[in-house]
Amino acid sequence: MSKPRRLYHFTGPDFALDNVEKRRLKISFYDKVNDVFEMMPFDFGEDRAFRSEWRDRIRKTSKVAGFISHSRTWDVPTMWGHYAQNHKGVCYGFDVSCEVTKTEYNESFREIDPKARNYKCALSAEIQYAQRTKSEHWKYEKEHRVFVTLSREEVIQKSLGKPLFFAKFQDRLRLREVIIGANSELESNQFESALSGYDGVDVKTARASFRSFKIVEQKSAKLAK
């Protein structure tokens, strides 16, 4: 098991408590995310057929595998605005000890390796590149991904139309912090109750900093930043 690293996951208020009570996080799939260029950091030139084949591969991959997004930090206001429903949700801090892929942010597409069409080694390399590469417009996310492969039973359920799948909290995904958004109506005692039997979790509340464009922990007046 690798050394744990602290990473953060944002969510809106609707299922924030439910996630903690059920000890789980929702899995994202490549064909259902908010980035229209997901898995598509390539210039296919005039080869429309290859572009179409690649899109079909994304759809097929999404039937059997997905990922959980984390951020390196929780103090970025845009993350709270976009992924925690305007600061109404929460941010979870996890000690993650499984394999994590750091997202790279590029200004432009690169040409796809034409050998990826016929050779497994080249195809695998391009898939890995696509999984870790996004536009620089998403740089503020400081994203790290944990990739998840569905079980055989889950693959069958997905093919039958089941929309949501979850990864359980476990030793490799250990919850350590619950940070309640500055505009949230959720309260710390609700999470403390939901965390019954799950030790070592710090519950705190966020607010806007008084001295910089950051989100910080709400403390007493004497400790205010």
C-alpha positions as CSV (number, residue, x, y, z in Angstrom):
1,M,0.0,0.0,0.0
2,S,1.4,3.4,-1.0
3,K,1.8,6.3,1.4
4,P,-1.5,8.2,1.8
5,R,-1.9,11.7,0.4
6,R,-4.5,14.2,1.4
7,L,-6.9,15.0,-1.5
8,Y,-10.3,16.7,-1.5
9,H,-13.6,16.0,-3.1
10,F,-16.4,18.6,-3.5
11,T,-20.1,17.8,-3.6
12,G,-23.4,19.7,-3.4
13,P,-25.7,19.7,-0.4
14,D,-28.4,17.2,-1.5
15,F,-26.3,14.1,-1.0
16,A,-23.6,15.4,1.3
17,L,-24.9,13.7,4.4
18,D,-26.0,10.6,2.5
19,N,-22.5,10.0,1.2
20,V,-21.1,10.0,4.7
21,E,-23.9,7.9,6.2
22,K,-23.4,5.3,3.5
23,R,-19.6,5.7,3.3
24,R,-19.5,6.1,-0.4
25,L,-18.7,8.4,-3.4
26,K,-20.3,8.6,-6.8
27,I,-18.3,7.3,-9.7
28,S,-18.0,9.6,-12.8
29,F,-18.0,8.2,-16.3
30,Y,-16.1,9.7,-19.3
31,D,-19.3,10.1,-21.5
32,K,-21.3,11.9,-18.7
33,V,-19.0,14.6,-17.4
34,N,-19.1,18.4,-17.8
35,D,-16.1,18.6,-20.1
36,V,-17.0,18.4,-23.8
37,F,-13.4,17.5,-24.6
38,E,-13.2,14.6,-22.0
39,M,-10.8,12.0,-23.4
40,M,-10.5,14.0,-26.6
41,P,-7.2,16.0,-26.4
42,F,-6.3,15.1,-29.9
43,D,-6.2,16.6,-33.4
44,F,-7.4,13.9,-35.8
45,G,-6.8,16.1,-38.8
46,E,-9.2,15.2,-41.6
47,D,-9.6,11.6,-40.5
48,R,-13.3,11.8,-39.5
49,A,-13.5,8.0,-39.4
50,F,-10.8,7.7,-36.8
51,R,-12.4,10.5,-34.7
52,S,-15.7,8.6,-34.8
53,E,-14.0,5.4,-33.8
54,W,-12.3,7.1,-30.9
55,R,-15.6,8.6,-29.6
56,D,-17.1,5.1,-29.8
57,R,-14.2,3.8,-27.7
58,I,-15.0,6.4,-25.1
59,R,-18.6,5.2,-24.9
60,K,-17.5,1.6,-24.7
61,T,-14.9,2.3,-22.0
62,S,-17.6,4.2,-20.0
63,K,-19.6,1.0,-19.8
64,V,-17.0,-0.7,-17.7
65,A,-14.9,1.9,-16.0
66,G,-14.9,5.4,-14.5
67,F,-13.1,7.6,-12.0
68,I,-13.5,9.7,-8.9
69,S,-12.2,13.3,-9.1
70,H,-10.3,14.9,-6.3
71,S,-8.5,18.2,-5.9
72,R,-5.1,18.9,-4.3
73,T,-6.6,21.7,-2.1
74,W,-9.9,22.9,-0.8
75,D,-9.2,26.6,-0.6
76,V,-10.1,27.5,-4.2
77,P,-13.3,29.6,-4.4
78,T,-14.2,28.5,-7.9
79,M,-14.3,24.8,-6.8
80,W,-16.8,25.7,-4.1
81,G,-18.8,27.7,-6.6
82,H,-18.9,25.1,-9.3
83,Y,-18.9,21.7,-7.5
84,A,-20.4,22.6,-4.1
85,Q,-23.4,24.5,-5.4
86,N,-22.3,28.0,-4.6
87,H,-20.7,27.1,-1.3
88,K,-23.9,25.3,-0.1
89,G,-22.3,21.9,-0.2
90,V,-19.3,20.4,1.4
91,C,-15.8,19.2,0.7
92,Y,-14.4,15.9,2.0
93,G,-10.8,15.4,2.7
94,F,-9.5,11.9,2.1
95,D,-6.2,10.1,2.8
96,V,-5.8,8.3,-0.5
97,S,-3.4,5.4,-0.6
98,C,-4.4,3.8,-3.9
99,E,-2.9,4.8,-7.3
100,V,-3.7,8.4,-8.2
101,T,-3.3,10.1,-11.6
102,K,-2.4,13.8,-11.6
103,T,-4.2,15.7,-14.4
104,E,-2.0,17.6,-16.9
105,Y,-3.3,20.8,-18.5
106,N,-2.4,21.7,-22.0
107,E,-3.0,24.8,-24.2
108,S,-3.8,22.8,-27.4
109,F,-4.5,19.4,-28.9
110,R,-1.7,17.2,-30.1
111,E,-1.8,14.9,-33.1
112,I,-3.0,11.5,-32.2
113,D,-0.6,8.6,-33.0
114,P,-2.0,7.0,-36.1
115,K,-0.6,3.6,-34.9
116,A,-3.2,3.7,-32.2
117,R,-5.7,2.6,-34.7
118,N,-4.1,-0.8,-35.3
119,Y,-1.5,-1.5,-32.5
120,K,-2.5,-2.2,-28.9
121,C,0.7,-0.7,-27.4
122,A,0.1,2.6,-29.2
123,L,-3.6,2.5,-28.3
124,S,-2.8,2.0,-24.6
125,A,-0.4,4.9,-24.6
126,E,-3.0,7.3,-26.2
127,I,-5.7,6.1,-23.8
128,Q,-3.5,6.9,-20.8
129,Y,-2.6,10.3,-22.3
130,A,-6.3,11.1,-22.8
131,Q,-7.2,10.0,-19.3
132,R,-4.7,12.4,-17.7
133,T,-5.0,15.4,-20.1
134,K,-7.4,18.3,-20.1
135,S,-7.5,21.9,-21.4
136,E,-5.7,24.5,-19.4
137,H,-9.1,26.2,-18.8
138,W,-9.6,23.5,-16.1
139,K,-6.3,24.2,-14.4
140,Y,-8.0,25.7,-11.3
141,E,-9.3,22.2,-10.4
142,K,-5.8,20.9,-9.6
143,E,-7.4,17.5,-10.3
144,H,-6.2,14.1,-9.3
145,R,-8.1,11.0,-10.4
146,V,-8.7,7.6,-8.9
147,F,-9.7,5.2,-11.7
148,V,-12.3,2.6,-11.0
149,T,-13.2,-0.6,-12.8
150,L,-16.8,-1.8,-12.4
151,S,-17.4,-5.4,-11.3
152,R,-19.0,-7.8,-13.7
153,E,-22.3,-7.5,-11.9
154,E,-22.1,-3.7,-12.1
155,V,-21.3,-3.8,-15.8
156,I,-24.5,-5.9,-16.3
157,Q,-26.5,-3.4,-14.2
158,K,-25.2,-0.5,-16.2
159,S,-26.1,-2.2,-19.5
160,L,-29.6,-2.5,-18.1
161,G,-29.9,1.2,-17.5
162,K,-28.8,1.6,-13.9
163,P,-27.5,5.3,-13.8
164,L,-25.5,5.6,-10.5
165,F,-22.6,3.6,-9.2
166,F,-20.5,4.2,-6.1
167,A,-17.1,3.5,-4.6
168,K,-17.0,2.7,-0.9
169,F,-14.9,4.4,1.7
170,Q,-12.1,2.0,2.7
171,D,-8.6,1.9,4.0
172,R,-7.3,3.2,0.6
173,L,-9.9,6.0,0.6
174,R,-10.1,7.1,4.2
175,L,-12.3,10.0,5.1
176,R,-10.4,12.5,7.4
177,E,-12.1,15.9,7.0
178,V,-15.6,17.2,6.3
179,I,-15.5,20.9,5.5
180,I,-19.0,22.6,5.4
181,G,-19.5,25.3,2.9
182,A,-19.8,29.0,3.9
183,N,-23.4,29.2,2.6
184,S,-24.4,25.7,3.7
185,E,-27.5,25.0,5.8
186,L,-25.9,21.7,6.9
187,E,-24.5,21.6,10.5
188,S,-21.6,19.9,12.0
189,N,-23.7,17.9,14.5
190,Q,-25.5,16.3,11.5
191,F,-22.1,15.0,10.2
192,E,-20.9,14.0,13.6
193,S,-24.0,11.8,13.9
194,A,-23.6,10.4,10.4
195,L,-20.0,9.6,11.3
196,S,-20.9,7.4,14.2
197,G,-18.5,4.5,14.3
198,Y,-16.1,6.1,11.8
199,D,-13.2,7.6,13.8
200,G,-10.6,10.2,13.0
201,V,-12.7,12.7,11.0
202,D,-12.4,16.5,11.6
203,V,-15.6,18.4,10.9
204,K,-15.2,22.1,10.3
205,T,-16.8,25.1,8.5
206,A,-15.4,27.2,5.7
207,R,-15.6,30.9,5.1
208,A,-14.2,33.5,2.7
209,S,-10.8,34.9,3.8
210,F,-10.6,38.5,4.9
211,R,-7.1,39.0,3.4
212,S,-6.9,37.0,0.1
213,F,-9.0,35.3,-2.6
214,K,-9.1,32.0,-0.7
215,I,-11.5,29.9,1.4
216,V,-10.3,29.3,4.9
217,E,-11.5,27.6,8.0
218,Q,-13.9,29.5,10.3
219,K,-12.3,30.0,13.6
220,S,-12.7,32.3,16.6
221,A,-12.3,36.1,16.1
222,K,-8.9,36.0,17.6
223,L,-7.7,33.5,15.0
224,A,-9.5,35.0,12.0
225,K,-7.3,35.3,8.9
